Amino acid sequence: MLTLGDLIPDVSLLNESGVSVNLRSLQGSYVVLYTYPKNNTPGCTAEACSFRDSSAEISQAGAKIYGISGDSVASHAKFKAKHQLNFTLLSDPEHKVLQALGAWGEKMSFGKKRIGIIRQTFLFDPQGILIQIWPKVSPQEHGAEIAAYLSSLAPRE
């Protein structure tokens, strides 16, 4: 499980187009890596659309958005097209990166304990160092929350 100060994992995952993306190669800008349980479920759709709607502000702050779940590349491609998402989705069907992040484990779902993907967000600085974790997320406002946090990091004139 990653903790603040750790480097972004040096692993590759396939994006929604089937292209391999190495997380460590994303250094050079802030990286917003959010984990979510499943495409096309109400909370996950709300969260993805929140990031879509806040992506201009997030991008202005020098950050790139990456969503990660256990869904397949094909499922990601359909989800991205259906909701006109303007950021990359990464597929982790074996939950290797999700486990490394600490985003795979026991959680409460509809009043029952289950093992699955935990909705969280991780922010890495341009050097690839983990600087912030959001362990609890409100899907509807999360994109705006991340945009506001990133704008607070911007140097003042």
GIWOMO-V650533 format. One record per helix or strand. SS is the DSSP state (hx for helix, st for strand). FROM is the first residue (numbers start at 1). TO is the last residue. If there is no record, write none. Layout:
BEGIN
SS_FROM_TO + SS_FROM_TO
END
This chain:
BEGIN
st_7_7 + st_12_15 + st_20_22 + hx_23_26 + st_30_35 + hx_42_60 + st_63_69 + hx_73_82 + st_88_91 + hx_96_101 + st_104_109 + st_112_117 + st_120_124 + st_129_134 + hx_142_153
END
